């Protein structure tokens, strides 16, 4: 019989931590050596530096008339602001710091310029090396100040397009509770269709806004991070729930639906608030009506998992608040201090949460007596997609 080698003793806790830190220390030393030695110095020669500036926000004031630009350096090299053109003419300006903007640094550029209501204005920042960074103000409208009246306006707007429609959709619960199990599964599949459409819409919006994010903040990377982070978080929570209960409770699934919709509506509120502050959204009854019809279906998606339950009024109001109130917060943030990176992250988190909720809904249908791919369930999925598309047509782009 061949003797077995003696089992090695596990390292002591201190030795384990030292072994884990050694690669990090060596990596830090390698990076420091590269920066000090600068082996690319000879290859760089007289090539001009790579410069990048992103104008993330333009604030228009009325008394006196001026334009405040929020500028971020998302490139690898410092950028020195040299001159500024407004509508083709050079114009004096002031910065709230040094004219040199380091990597990841930000400045506020103040330009005393008599902008005209409703007109389009073109602003161009020129660096000391002659690189031009252009920004267009499509419709010149005074940016709302942070006042009680402004906050009230944004609150009412967010409530009309977010909170009220979701609460109206919750009123479908008695109808769903009266249906047979196979028709409950139909509406669960319909909910999955609604959410798939919302998730795809959120990803599309996040990718569009990511083009406005300074390069160093990696707009596409934020999309990937947000989607995967929310999926991993909710998947972990769902696994913990199953370890305790054997399966996720219907209220937990409804809570996930409300959370995913809430994150999506936060991103929607950001877009609404930003467009309002820029004068790009006509606050007409048609616009509000379109959003109400589009978002009422979200309430149906929240209560569909609860069709066989008897939730309390307090629980339903909590679910409605989780899904709808973020729209108000989004209008505040978007109208008063819009940040493209934050918008991308919130939209991506909402998309990931929505996709994970679809998996939970599919699990609920699978646990019933009817197969997941039954014709009625497939029809529900198609109807959900069609409903979201049709109501989306009523919302002006």
N, C-alpha and C positions, 0 to 999 in steps of 0.2 A: 504494500500500500504506500503510495507516494505521500509524504507528509505535506500538509498545507503550510504556506508561509505565514508567519505570525501577522495578525491584523495590525495595521499601522494606527498609532494613536492620533486622534484628531488634533489639529493645532490649537494652541491656547487662543482665547478670544483676542488678546493683544496682538499675537503673531498673525492671526487671520486678518485683522484690520491693516496691519503693516503690509502684508502681502497684497491686499487690495489697493493700497495707496501708492505702492511703488510704481506701477505703470503710469499713474496720473502725474506723479512727480517727474518721471522721465519725460513724459509728453510735454509738460510745461517747460522743462529745460530745452527740449528740442525746438519748441516754438520760439523761446527767447533767443536761442542761438541763431535761428533763421532771421529773426528781426534785426539782430545786431550785425550779423555778417552781410545781410542783404545780397545774396548771390545773384539776384537779377539786375543789380545796378548796371553792369556792363551791357546787358541786353536792352535795358530801357532806353539808354542813350538820350537823345533830345526829343523823344516822343512826348506829345502833350498829355497831361494827366486826364484820366477818365473822370468826367464830372457829371453829376446828376443832381438835379433839384426837383422836388415835387411840390407844387402849390396845392395844399390839401383843402384850403378853405378861403373864400373871399368874403369879407364882411364890409357892407356898405353903410356908411353913416350919413346922416342928412344935415346936421348942424354942428360944424361946417361939413360940407360935402367932401368925403374922403373915402378911400378904399384901403382896407387893411387886409394884407395877404398873410396867411400862415404858411411858411415855407419850411420844408424838411429836407435835409441832405441825406439821401438814401444811397449815395454812391461810395466808392472806396477811397476817394480823395477829398480833402477840404476844398470848398468852393468859396471864392471871394466875389461878392456882389459888386459890380462896377457901375452899371447904369440901368435905368428902367425906362421903357417906352410904354406909353399909353396911347392907343389908337394912332400909332405911327410917329408920335412926337416924344422926344426925351422929356422927362419930368422929374423934378426934385423929389426926394424920398427920405425917410428916416427909418432906422432899424433900432430895435430894442436891445441891441448889443453890438458886438464887433461885426464888421462887414465880412469877415471870414467865418464861414459856417463849417464846423468840423463834421466828420462822419457821424450820422445819427443825431446831429444837432438841429435845432429849430430856431427860427426867428419870426418876429412879426414885423412886416414891412408896411409902413404907413405912407400913403400917397395922398396928398391934398389935391384932389382932382374933381372938377365939377361934372360928375357923371349925370346922365339924363335918364329920367324915369322911362322904363320900357325899352331903352335902347340896348344894343349889343356893344360891349366894350372888349377890346383886346389888350392884354397886359403882357409885356415881354421883359423878363429879367435877363440882363447880359452879365456874364462872368468876366473876370479880369482877363481870361484867355479868349474872349469873344464868343463863347458858347451861349446860345439863346434858349431860354426856357419860357414857353408861351402858355398863357392861360386865358380862356375865353369866359366872359360873363355873359351868358346868353340873353338874359333879361335883367336889366338893372332895377332892383327894388330894394328899398331900405331894409336891412336885416333887423328883425324884431329885437327889441331890448328885453332884458330879463325883468319883466314887470308882472304885477299881479294879473293884469289884463291878458298879457301874453300867455302866462301859464294857464289861465282859465280857458283861453281859446284852444290851446293845445290839448288840455284835458278833455274838453267837450268833443274835439275832433277825434281823439283817441277812443273815447267812450262810444261815439257814434259808429265808428268803423270797426271797433274791436269788441268792447264789452257787451253792448246791447245785442249785436247779432248772435254772439255765442250764447247768451242767456236765452234768447228766443229759441235757439236750436235745442236747448235742454228740454224744452216743453214737449219734445217728441217722445219722451220716456214713457208716458202712459200708453201711447200708441204701440211702441215697441213691446211693452210688457204684455200686451194682449195678443201677440202673434204666436203662432206655432213655432217649435224649435227650428224647423228647416227655414222659415222665413226670418227668424232671428239671425241665423247663419248668413242668409242673404244680405241683411243689413250690416253684419260684421264684415262681409266681403266688400260691400259698398264702402264701408269706412276705410278698409284697406286701400280701395281705389282712390278715395279722397286724399288719403295720406301720401300715397305714392306720387300723386300729382303735386301736392304741396312740397314734398321733399325734392322732386325734380325742379320745381319752380325755385326753391330756396338755393339749390346748387347753382342754377343758372344765374340767379341774381348775385350770388357770392362771387362767381367767376367774373361777372361784369364789373362789380365794384372793385375786385382785386386789381384791375388795371389802374386804378387810382391810388393804390398803396405804394409808398416809396419802396424802391427796389430792395433795400436792405432788410425790410420787414417781410419780404417773400410772400406776396399776396396769394399765390397758388399754394404755397406751403401752409398758410393759415387755413385755407379751405380744407386741405387734407387733414391737418391737425384737428380742426374743429369737428369734422365728420367722424373721424376715428376715435377721438377722445370721448365724445358723447356716446357713441356706440359701445365702447369699452366700459364706460361708467355704468350705463344702464344694463348692459349684459351682466356685469358683476353684481349689481343690485338684484337683478332677476334671478341669478344663480343662488344668491343668499336667500331670497324668498322661497325658492323651490326646496332648498335644503331644510327649511323650517316647516313648510306647509305641504311639500310634495308637488305643488304647482302654484303659479302666480294667481292671486285672487282677482276676481273681476274688477274690484275697486282699484287694485294696483294697476291693472291694465288701463282703466279709465284715467287714472292719475298720470300714467305715462303719456297717454294721448293728449291730455290737457297740457302737460309740460312741453311736449314737442310742439304743439300748436302755439303755446305761449312764446317759446323761443322764436318760432317763425313770425309771430305777430310783432315781436319786439323789432325784428329786422324790418318788417313792413312799416312799423311806426317810424323807424329811423329814416326810411325813404320818404315817407309822407312829410315828416317834419322838415327834412332838408329841402324837398321840393317847394314846400310852403314858404320857407325863408327866402328862397330864390325867385319866388313869383312864378314858378313853372307849373303850379297846380291851380286850376280854377276851382275854387271851393263852391261848386254848384250842387244843386239838389241831385242832379244826375250822377255826379261822382259819388256822393254819399250813398245814394240808392244802390249803385253798383257794388260798393264795398259791403253794404248790408246783405245783399243777396249772395255775394260770394262767400262771406264769412259765416252766415247762418248755418251752412252745411257743416261747419266745424263743430257746432254744438251737437249735431246729430252724431258725429263721429265719437264724441266724448261719451254720450249716454248709451251707445249701441252695446258696449261690453256689459252694461248694467241692466240689460233687458230682463234678465231672470232674477235680479236682486230687488231689494226695497231700500234704496239709499235714503237717508234723511235729507230734508231741505237744506240743512247746514252743509252736508257733504256736497250736494249739487252746487250750492253757491260757492263753496271753496273751489271746486273744479272749474266753474265758470270764471272765477277771479284769476286763477292760475293761467287760464288760456287767454283771457281778455285784457286784464290790467296791464300786462307788458306793452300793449299797444300804446297806452298813455305814456309810459316811461320812454318808449321809443320816439314818440313825437316830441317830447321835451328835449331829449338828447340830440335828435336830428335837427330840430329847429334852432337850438341855441348853441350847440357845440358839436357839430357833425364831425366824426372821425372815420375815414374809410376803413382803417384796419379793424376798429371795433365792430363796424357794420359787417365786414367779412367774417369775423370770428363768430358773431352772434348768429348770422344766417347759416353758417356751417354747423354750429352746434345744434341749431334747430333741425337742419336736414338730417344729421346723424341720429338725433333722437327720434325723428319721425320714421326713419327706416327701421330702427330697432323696434318701434311700436308695431310696425307691420308684421314683424316676426312674431311678436307676442299674440297679435290677433290671429295669425295663422295657426298658432298653437292652440288657441281657444277653439277654433273651428275643428281642428284635428281631434280634439278630445271628445267631440260630440259623436253621435251615431252616424253622421253623414260624412262621406269622404271630402277632403279639402278640394278636390278637383271636380266636384259635382257640377252639372250644368247650371244649376241655380246659383251656386257660389261664383262660378265664372261670369255669369250674367251680372251679379252684384258688383264684381270688380270692374266690369266694363261700364256699368251705369255710374259708378263713383267717379271714374275718370272723365266720363262724358259730362256729368253734372259740373265738376270743377272747371272743365274747359268752357262750358256754356256760360256759367256765371262769370268767369273771367273775362269774357267778351264784353260784359257790361261795365268793366272798370277801364276808364281811359288810360292809355299808356303814358 
